Amino acid sequence: MVRRSRLTWLLFAALWAVLAFASHAEDDAFFPGWRSRSWPQVPALTGPGPLDGWRLVIDPGHGGEDSGACPGTAVCEKEFNLAISQKLNAILQTYGATVLMTRTSDQTVALDDRINFANANKAHRFLSVHINSATATARGIETWVDADGTNPSVNPAAEVWRSYAQTIHNNLIQGARSIDSTVPDRGLKFSGTTPPWSPGRIRVIRYDLNNSPAALVEIGFISNATDYALLLRDDYQHAVAFGMAQGFLHHAADFNPEDGVRQ
Protein backbone atom coordinates (compact mmCIF):
# COMPACT_ATOMS: atom_id res chain seq x y z
CA MET A 1 0.00 0.00 0.00
CA VAL A 2 1.30 3.46 -0.84
CA ARG A 3 1.82 5.42 2.34
CA ARG A 4 0.05 8.74 2.41
CA SER A 5 2.30 11.67 3.30
CA ARG A 6 3.06 12.58 6.88
CA LEU A 7 1.71 16.05 6.12
CA THR A 8 -1.71 14.58 5.29
CA TRP A 9 -1.95 12.93 8.69
CA LEU A 10 -0.74 15.96 10.61
CA LEU A 11 -3.10 18.27 8.74
CA PHE A 12 -5.99 15.96 9.63
CA ALA A 13 -5.00 15.98 13.30
CA ALA A 14 -4.82 19.78 13.23
CA LEU A 15 -8.24 19.97 11.56
CA TRP A 16 -9.69 17.67 14.22
CA ALA A 17 -8.38 19.93 16.96
CA VAL A 18 -9.72 23.08 15.29
CA LEU A 19 -13.19 21.59 14.82
CA ALA A 20 -13.29 20.17 18.31
CA PHE A 21 -12.09 23.36 19.96
CA ALA A 22 -14.42 25.51 17.86
CA SER A 23 -17.37 23.72 19.40
CA HIS A 24 -16.22 25.18 22.74
CA ALA A 25 -15.36 28.67 21.54
CA GLU A 26 -17.39 30.24 24.34
CA ASP A 27 -16.06 27.95 27.06
CA ASP A 28 -13.14 29.88 28.56
CA ALA A 29 -12.30 27.02 30.91
CA PHE A 30 -11.74 24.67 28.00
CA PHE A 31 -8.76 26.30 26.33
CA PRO A 32 -6.19 26.45 29.17
CA GLY A 33 -5.66 22.70 28.93
CA TRP A 34 -8.77 20.81 27.80
CA ARG A 35 -9.95 21.07 31.40
CA SER A 36 -13.64 21.34 30.60
CA ARG A 37 -15.59 18.31 31.76
CA SER A 38 -17.70 18.71 28.62
CA TRP A 39 -15.35 16.92 26.22
CA PRO A 40 -15.77 17.68 22.51
CA GLN A 41 -17.14 15.05 20.19
CA VAL A 42 -14.78 13.81 17.49
CA PRO A 43 -16.02 15.23 14.17
CA ALA A 44 -17.56 12.66 11.84
CA LEU A 45 -15.64 11.82 8.70
CA THR A 46 -17.22 12.14 5.27
CA GLY A 47 -14.60 9.98 3.51
CA PRO A 48 -11.73 7.62 4.27
CA GLY A 49 -10.04 8.46 7.55
CA PRO A 50 -6.30 8.68 8.21
CA LEU A 51 -6.38 5.23 9.86
CA ASP A 52 -8.43 3.61 7.12
CA GLY A 53 -7.07 0.10 6.52
CA TRP A 54 -5.55 -0.27 9.99
CA ARG A 55 -6.65 -3.13 12.30
CA LEU A 56 -5.90 -2.22 15.88
CA VAL A 57 -6.40 -4.45 18.91
CA ILE A 58 -6.93 -2.62 22.19
CA ASP A 59 -6.49 -4.76 25.30
CA PRO A 60 -8.09 -3.44 28.51
CA GLY A 61 -5.94 -5.20 31.10
CA HIS A 62 -7.34 -7.56 33.73
CA GLY A 63 -11.13 -7.94 34.12
CA GLY A 64 -13.65 -10.32 35.67
CA GLU A 65 -12.08 -12.32 38.48
CA ASP A 66 -8.82 -10.40 38.03
CA SER A 67 -9.29 -6.88 39.39
CA GLY A 68 -5.72 -5.84 38.76
CA ALA A 69 -4.38 -3.27 41.19
CA CYS A 70 -6.94 -2.43 43.85
CA PRO A 71 -5.18 -1.11 46.97
CA GLY A 72 -8.32 -0.36 48.99
CA THR A 73 -9.64 2.05 46.36
CA ALA A 74 -13.31 2.38 45.45
CA VAL A 75 -12.48 1.80 41.78
CA CYS A 76 -10.08 -0.96 40.75
CA GLU A 77 -7.62 -1.03 37.89
CA LYS A 78 -9.75 -3.25 35.66
CA GLU A 79 -12.49 -0.59 35.60
CA PHE A 80 -10.15 2.23 34.63
CA ASN A 81 -8.55 0.07 31.94
CA LEU A 82 -11.90 -0.64 30.32
CA ALA A 83 -13.22 2.93 30.57
CA ILE A 84 -10.13 4.44 28.94
CA SER A 85 -9.98 1.70 26.29
CA GLN A 86 -13.60 2.31 25.33
CA LYS A 87 -12.91 6.02 24.86
CA LEU A 88 -9.83 5.23 22.78
CA ASN A 89 -11.84 2.75 20.71
CA ALA A 90 -14.45 5.39 19.87
CA ILE A 91 -11.86 7.93 18.72
CA LEU A 92 -9.88 5.45 16.64
CA GLN A 93 -13.02 4.25 14.87
CA THR A 94 -13.84 7.83 13.98
CA TYR A 95 -10.40 8.05 12.36
CA GLY A 96 -11.38 5.11 10.15
CA ALA A 97 -9.53 2.32 11.98
CA THR A 98 -10.97 -1.15 12.47
CA VAL A 99 -10.75 -1.58 16.24
CA LEU A 100 -11.09 -4.85 18.11
CA MET A 101 -11.08 -5.12 21.90
CA THR A 102 -9.99 -8.18 23.86
CA ARG A 103 -12.84 -7.50 26.26
CA THR A 104 -15.79 -5.12 26.16
CA SER A 105 -17.17 -5.83 29.62
CA ASP A 106 -16.04 -7.01 33.05
CA GLN A 107 -14.94 -10.46 31.94
CA THR A 108 -11.96 -12.70 32.63
CA VAL A 109 -9.63 -13.13 29.66
CA ALA A 110 -6.43 -15.17 29.90
CA LEU A 111 -3.20 -13.54 28.72
CA ASP A 112 -2.64 -16.05 25.94
CA ASP A 113 -6.24 -15.60 24.78
CA ARG A 114 -5.56 -11.89 24.36
CA ILE A 115 -2.48 -12.58 22.26
CA ASN A 116 -4.24 -15.27 20.23
CA PHE A 117 -7.17 -12.92 19.63
CA ALA A 118 -4.86 -10.29 18.15
CA ASN A 119 -3.00 -12.81 16.01
CA ALA A 120 -6.17 -14.52 14.78
CA ASN A 121 -7.62 -11.17 13.73
CA LYS A 122 -4.38 -10.25 11.94
CA ALA A 123 -3.88 -7.11 14.00
CA HIS A 124 -1.52 -4.48 12.66
CA ARG A 125 -0.83 -3.14 16.16
CA PHE A 126 -1.59 -4.30 19.72
CA LEU A 127 -1.94 -1.97 22.71
CA SER A 128 -2.55 -3.15 26.27
CA VAL A 129 -3.97 -0.54 28.66
CA HIS A 130 -3.09 -0.71 32.37
CA ILE A 131 -2.79 1.32 35.57
CA ASN A 132 0.28 0.94 37.78
CA SER A 133 0.57 0.33 41.51
CA ALA A 134 3.49 0.66 43.92
CA THR A 135 4.26 2.85 46.92
CA ALA A 136 2.09 5.86 47.72
CA THR A 137 4.77 8.24 46.42
CA ALA A 138 5.30 6.59 43.01
CA ARG A 139 3.59 8.58 40.28
CA GLY A 140 3.48 9.06 36.52
CA ILE A 141 3.09 7.33 33.17
CA GLU A 142 5.33 4.75 31.55
CA THR A 143 5.13 2.59 28.44
CA TRP A 144 6.54 -0.90 28.00
CA VAL A 145 7.79 -2.68 24.89
CA ASP A 146 9.51 -6.06 24.61
CA ALA A 147 13.31 -5.83 24.57
CA ASP A 148 13.58 -8.46 21.84
CA GLY A 149 11.06 -6.56 19.75
CA THR A 150 13.34 -3.52 19.73
CA ASN A 151 16.58 -5.46 19.21
CA PRO A 152 17.69 -5.35 15.54
CA SER A 153 19.69 -8.55 15.97
CA VAL A 154 16.48 -10.38 16.94
CA ASN A 155 13.77 -8.48 15.09
CA PRO A 156 14.28 -7.15 11.55
CA ALA A 157 11.45 -4.69 12.24
CA ALA A 158 12.90 -3.41 15.52
CA GLU A 159 12.58 0.20 14.35
CA VAL A 160 8.82 -0.23 13.91
CA TRP A 161 8.35 -1.71 17.39
CA ARG A 162 10.39 0.99 19.10
CA SER A 163 8.87 3.86 17.15
CA TYR A 164 5.35 2.59 17.76
CA ALA A 165 5.80 2.35 21.53
CA GLN A 166 7.67 5.66 21.77
CA THR A 167 5.13 7.56 19.67
CA ILE A 168 2.18 6.23 21.67
CA HIS A 169 4.02 7.16 24.87
CA ASN A 170 4.97 10.68 23.81
CA ASN A 171 1.42 11.54 22.79
CA LEU A 172 -0.06 9.89 25.88
CA ILE A 173 2.12 12.16 28.02
CA GLN A 174 0.91 15.21 26.10
CA GLY A 175 -2.70 14.18 26.62
CA ALA A 176 -2.21 13.66 30.35
CA ARG A 177 -0.36 16.95 30.79
CA SER A 178 -3.14 18.84 29.03
CA ILE A 179 -5.08 18.24 32.25
CA ASP A 180 -2.24 18.22 34.80
CA SER A 181 1.13 19.57 33.72
CA THR A 182 2.84 17.89 36.68
CA VAL A 183 2.22 14.31 35.50
CA PRO A 184 5.69 12.69 35.53
CA ASP A 185 7.03 11.11 32.35
CA ARG A 186 8.58 7.80 33.44
CA GLY A 187 9.67 7.04 29.90
CA LEU A 188 9.80 4.05 27.59
CA LYS A 189 10.82 0.83 29.32
CA PHE A 190 11.99 -2.47 27.92
CA SER A 191 10.50 -5.72 29.16
CA GLY A 192 13.38 -8.15 29.58
CA THR A 193 16.02 -5.57 30.44
CA THR A 194 14.36 -2.86 32.58
CA PRO A 195 13.67 -3.69 36.26
CA PRO A 196 11.41 -5.15 37.53
CA TRP A 197 11.00 -6.99 34.23
CA SER A 198 14.59 -8.20 33.90
CA PRO A 199 15.08 -11.00 33.11
CA GLY A 200 11.31 -11.54 33.35
CA ARG A 201 9.11 -10.39 30.48
CA ILE A 202 5.58 -9.05 30.22
CA ARG A 203 3.86 -11.92 28.46
CA VAL A 204 1.11 -10.05 26.67
CA ILE A 205 3.59 -7.93 24.66
CA ARG A 206 6.30 -10.52 24.03
CA TYR A 207 7.88 -10.32 20.59
CA ASP A 208 8.00 -14.11 20.17
CA LEU A 209 4.25 -14.42 20.86
CA ASN A 210 2.80 -11.39 19.05
CA ASN A 211 2.67 -11.25 15.27
CA SER A 212 2.33 -7.46 15.32
CA PRO A 213 4.14 -4.63 17.12
CA ALA A 214 2.88 -4.51 20.70
CA ALA A 215 3.11 -2.07 23.59
CA LEU A 216 1.69 -1.73 27.10
CA VAL A 217 0.86 1.61 28.73
CA GLU A 218 0.74 2.21 32.48
CA ILE A 219 -1.40 5.34 32.86
CA GLY A 220 -0.47 6.47 36.35
CA PHE A 221 -0.44 4.81 39.76
CA ILE A 222 -3.69 3.83 41.40
CA SER A 223 -1.73 3.73 44.66
CA ASN A 224 -0.93 7.45 44.40
CA ALA A 225 -3.61 9.85 45.62
CA THR A 226 -2.95 12.45 42.91
CA ASP A 227 -2.91 9.95 40.05
CA TYR A 228 -5.99 8.19 41.41
CA ALA A 229 -7.92 11.46 41.61
CA LEU A 230 -7.03 12.18 37.98
CA LEU A 231 -8.09 8.71 36.85
CA LEU A 232 -11.52 9.26 38.38
CA ARG A 233 -12.06 12.29 36.16
CA ASP A 234 -13.89 11.74 32.89
CA ASP A 235 -12.02 14.60 31.21
CA TYR A 236 -8.69 13.05 32.15
CA GLN A 237 -9.75 9.68 30.75
CA HIS A 238 -10.72 11.41 27.51
CA ALA A 239 -7.45 13.34 27.42
CA VAL A 240 -5.24 10.27 27.73
CA ALA A 241 -7.40 8.38 25.21
CA PHE A 242 -7.13 11.30 22.78
CA GLY A 243 -3.37 11.43 23.34
CA MET A 244 -2.96 7.75 22.49
CA ALA A 245 -5.16 8.20 19.42
CA GLN A 246 -2.84 10.98 18.25
CA GLY A 247 0.02 8.55 18.79
CA PHE A 248 -1.59 6.13 16.36
CA LEU A 249 -2.06 8.97 13.85
CA HIS A 250 1.58 10.01 14.04
CA HIS A 251 2.77 6.41 13.82
CA ALA A 252 0.59 5.87 10.74
CA ALA A 253 2.22 8.89 9.13
CA ASP A 254 5.58 7.13 9.24
CA PHE A 255 4.68 3.48 8.70
CA ASN A 256 2.30 1.30 6.72
CA PRO A 257 -0.10 -1.07 8.53
CA GLU A 258 1.86 -4.16 7.43
CA ASP A 259 5.22 -2.81 8.62
CA GLY A 260 6.53 -4.99 11.43
CA VAL A 261 3.77 -7.59 11.07
CA ARG A 262 4.84 -11.24 10.84
CA GLN A 263 2.64 -13.28 8.51
N, C-alpha and C positions, 0 to 999 in steps of 0.2 A: 504494500500500500504506500502511496506517495504521501510523505509527511507534509501536513500543512505548515506554513511558516510559523515561527515562534511569535512573530508580530501579530498574526491572526488571533492566536490564543490570548495574548496579553491585551489586545484591543477588546476582545470579548469580555475579559475579566473587568476591564475598566468600564465598559458599557454597563455591565451588571451593577457595578458599584454606583454609577451615576443614576441609573434607574431606581435602584433600591433606596438610595439616599434622597432622591427627589421626592419620593413618597412621604418623606418625613421633613420636608423643607421648613415646616413651621414648628418642628419639635426641637427646641434649642438644646434640650438635654441629650439628644441623640448624637449630635456631631462630635462632642469632645472625646468620644471613644466607643461609639456604639453602645452607650450605657442605657439607652431606653429599653424598658422591658417589653415594648411593643416592637418586636423584631420584624423587619421588612420581609415581604414575600419575595421569593426569587421570581423574576419576570419569566413569563412563559415564552418558549421559543416558537418561532413560526417556521423554522426549517431545521436542517441538521445541526446539532449542537457540537461544541468543541470536543466532547468526549464520545461522539457518535462512533460506534464500532468497538468501544472498549467494554470488556466484561470484568467487572470488579466484584470481588467477594469481600464483604465486610463481616468481621467476626466479633460480635459482642461477647467478651470473655465471661466465663463462668455461666451461671444460670441454673435454675431448678434446685436440685439438692446441694449444689455448690454455690454458696453465696459469695465466694471470693473474700476479699478483705471486709471485715465487719467488726471493728474494734469498739463495740458498744454504741455504735451510731444508729440513729433511727432509720437511715437509708444505707443499704449495703452496696458493695461494689457492683454486684451483678445488675442492680437497678440503674445505676449511673451508666454502666457500659451500654445497656440496651437503649436508654433514652438518647444518649449522644449518637449512637450508631443509627438510630432511626432518623434523627435530624440530618445526619450526613447522607444517608440513603436518599432522602427526599431531594436534597440539593444536587447530588450527583445525577439523579434521574432527570432533573430539569436540564442539566447540561448535556443530556443525550446518552449517558452511559447506561448500559445494562447492569443493574446492581442485584446481587444475590447476597442474602444474609444467612449465616450459619444457624441463627435462631431469630425468631421474630416475637417470641414470648418468653415467659419464665420457664424454660425447659432445660433439662440436663442434656448436654451434648459432649461426648467424649472427645478428647484432643485429636485422636486419629480420625474420628468422623468428620471433624472440621477440615482437616487437611484433605481427606478423601473427597469431601464435598467440593472443595475448590478445584481439585485435580479433575474430578469427573465432569465438572461444568466448564472445563478448559478456561479457567480464569486467566486473565492477563496480569492481574495484580491481586495480592492478598493483604488485607490490613486487619490486625487484631487490636481491639480497643479495650484498654484496661485502666484501672486506677491503682496507684501504688499504696503501700502501707509500710511504715517503719516506726521510728521514734516520733514523738510529738513535735520535735523541732525540724525534722526532715520535710522539705517542701520543694515543689517545682515539677517540671515536665521533662521527661526523657523519652527517647525512642530507641528501640532495640532492632538490630538486624543480625543475622547469623554471620559469624566470622568467616566461615567457609564461603558463604555467598558473596563476600566482598574481597575474597582472596583470588587474584588473577591466576595463580598457579593451580587453583582448584576449579574455579568457575570462569569459563571464557567470557561470561557476561557480567563479571564482577562490577564493572562500571555502572551497569544498569541497576543492580541491586543497591549499591551504595548511593547513587544519585537519587533513586526512588525514596529510600529511607530518609536521606538528608533533606530532600525537598519537602516531604510531608512534615518533617520535624520543624523546619524553619518557618513554614507557613502556619503550623499549629501554634508555635510560640507567638507569632504576630497576632493570631486570633485571640489567644488568651490575654495578651498584653493590651489589646484594645479595650478590655474591661478593667484589668488591674496591671498597671505597668511594672509592678514589683514581682510578678511571677518569675521565679528563677528558671533559667535555661540550663538544664542538667546535661544537655548535649546528646549526641548520637553515641550509643554504646553497642558493643559487639559481643553477642552471645557466643561463649566459647573462649573468650580472652579477657573480657571485662568482669571483675568481681561484681556480684557474687556468682555470676555465671561463667566461672572458669575453674576447672575445665568442663563444668556442666553446661548444658545448652538448653535453650527454651525450645521445647519440642515443636510447638505449633508453627514456628517460623524457620525450622531447620532447612538448610539448602538441599540436603540429600532426600528430604521427604516432600518438599514443595516443588511443583513443576513451574511455578511462576515466582517472580520476585515477591518477597514477603517482608513485612515489617510489623512491629508491635509497639503501640504508643502507650505510655503511662501518663495519664492526664492528671497529674497532681497526686497528693497524698491524702487519703481519706483519714489518716491518723493525725493530720495537721489541722488545727481549728480554722486557719485562714483558708486553706485549700478546700476544706470540707464546706465552708460557708459559700465559697464560689461555686462549687459543684452543685449546690442546691438551687442556684439561680438559673432560671430558664434562659436568660439573656447570655449567660456565660456558656451554657451548653450549646446554644446557637453559635456563639462566637468561635468556639473551638471546632465545631463541626464545619463552619464556613471556612475557617483557616485550613483545615485538612482538605476540603474540597478545592481550595485554591492551590494546594500542593499538588493535587492530581492534575489540575489544569496546567501548571507550570511543567510538571513532569511530561505531560502529553505534548508539550511544545518542543521537547527535546528528543523524545523517543516515540517509536511506533508501538502499538499494542503488543505485537509479537516479539519485540526485543526482550531478550532475557528469558523467554518462555521455552521450556524443554518439551518437545513433542512426545 
